[in-house]
Amino acid sequence: MAAGKQPIIGFLGYGKMAQGLIRGMVCASVTSPEKIHVYDPDKQCIKLAASRGIQTHSSNHDVVAASNIVIIAVKPDIVSVILQEISPIVSPSKLIVSVAAGVNLPAIKEKLGSDTRIVRIMPNIPALICAGVTAIAVEANTLEADVELEKLMNAVTGLSGSGPAYCYMMIDALADGGVRVGLPRNDAQLLAAQPLLGAAMMVLETGDHPAVLKDKVCSEGGTTIAGVCSLEKSGLRAALIDAVVSTTERANELSLDTF
């Protein structure tokens, strides 16, 4: 592709993740809405895409035919069917990008052919506001490190892919605690969400270990250490670890069940 030329990108599926990726691409001037092609069996999704200036189609086949880059943004259980549908028109000139959890690169390559260029990515839902994080694994003809990253993609799903849901639960629970001690609901939600945002920014910007930053908030015999002790007794740390492990195990199961 010529330097400076916007790619033509097709999306098979137009759910929340596809919408978030498109919003990020447009905001970053990677491409423009008229260079994006979409198909989704949900007519409301197609109507929404069209209202945003995106090119809509009546089949996955048509999207692939029109695009240089094809992003598979559907549920894992229908990936196999879609790959069979598009395989006759996938050529080495097209880059295939999969967002489907648990569907590994060899499985996709088996359906599309050995010369297919494939990338697997795992974004998360904050991509909707251009604040997401995305792990990337390329098809394993290149570096050994790429193969190792592919092996870790299900773990990425368990942590960063599903992590926002755990954070939303924490915000909801903290807000409920605020309401329990007398704060109005709207104020409680803001006061629950903002500390998570600020704490995350400090971890990323300072590079300090979260435990070090936590200790800086806890003074001897103070209020915060009392709350931390309560969380430890309730098993918060173990519950979050188990959530990541359970999600990763489910992604591994999908890898086995999908194809």
C-alpha positions, -999 to +999 in steps of 0.1 A: +000+000+000+014+034-010+026+056+019+000+081+030-028+062+013-057+053+037-064+015+038-098+001+029-109-018+060-138-043+062-155-054+093-174-087+095-197-078+124-206-044+138-210-049+175-196-028+203-160-039+198-161-032+160-176+002+167-149+010+192-121+000+168-137+020+141-140+051+163-103+048+173-092+044+137-112+074+126-101+096+156-064+086+148-069+094+111-059+059+102-088+058+078-121+076+072-157+063+074-162+061+037-131+038+035-147+014+060-170-015+048-193-034+071-217-063+071-238-075+101-269-097+100-285-073+125-304-047+104-302-022+132-264-024+133-263-019+095-286+012+099-264+026+126-232+021+105-248+038+075-258+067+096-221+072+105-211+074+069-198+038+067-202+017+036-226-012+043-231-045+024-255-074+023-229-101+029-195-109+043-184-119+008-190-084-004-171-068+024-141-090+018-141-083-019-141-045-012-114-044+014-076-046+018-078-054+055-106-076+068-114-076+106-134-105+119-153-091+148-179-117+156-186-142+184-161-172+185-188-198+178-196-185+143-160-178+132-156-212+115-188-206+094-176-171+083-142-184+074-157-210+052-179-184+036-150-160+027-122-185+020-128-185-018-120-148-021-093-144+005-059-139-012-024-131+001-030-095-008-055-092+020-047-089+057-070-109+079-074-096+115-093-116+141-108-101+173-125-134+182-116-146+217-101-181+219-097-186+181-060-191+175-040-183+144-034-219+132-071-226+133-078-196+111-049-204+087-063-240+083-096-226+070-081-198+048-050-213+034-013-215+043-004-183+024-029-161+041-016-131+061-032-132+096-031-111+127-049-118+159-057-089+183-074-087+217-087-052+224-109-042+253-141-022+256-125+012+266-116+013+229-150+028+226-136+060+241-101+056+226-087+045+259-083+008+253-053-016+252-048-041+225-025-072+224-013-083+189-001-117+177+011-121+141+010-153+121+039-175+132+061-174+101+081-146+115+098-145+149+098-170+178+086-142+200+054-139+179+047-176+185+051-171+223+027-141+222+001-161+204+003-187+232-004-159+257-034-144+239-060-163+260-043-150+291-046-115+276-083-121+271-086-131+308-068-100+321-072-069+298-100-082+275-123-090+304-107-067+330-129-038+324-159-058+335-142-065+368-134-028+372-170-019+365-181-043+393-156-027+416-169+008+408-205-004+413-197-020+446-178+011+458-207+033+448-231+011+467-208+015+497-210+052+493-248+051+492-248+029+522-229+055+542-252+083+530-239+097+497-263+105+469-261+079+441-246+102+414-220+115+437-211+080+449-206+068+414-183+097+405-164+093+437-160+056+431-149+058+394-124+087+397-101+070+422-098+040+399-089+063+370-064+083+390-049+052+406-045+035+371-028+067+357-004+067+387+006+031+381+012+037+344+030+071+348+052+064+378+061+028+371+058+021+408+045-013+420+008-010+430+016-023+465+041+006+469+014+031+459-011+014+481+012+017+511+016+055+505-022+059+511-022+038+542-011+056+574-004+038+607-036+030+625-056+050+599-088+047+580-075+033+548-055+004+564-087-006+582-105-008+548-076-027+533-078-052+561-115-057+555-109-063+518-082-089+526-105-107+550-132-108+523-108-123+498-108-095+472-073-103+459-080-140+455-114-133+438-098-111+412-070-137+406-096-164+402-116-143+377-086-139+354-078-176+357-115-186+350-117-163+320-084-176+305-096-212+310-129-204+292-109-189+263-088-221+262-121-241+260-133-219+232-101-226+213-109-263+215-147-261+208-148-235+180-132-257+153 
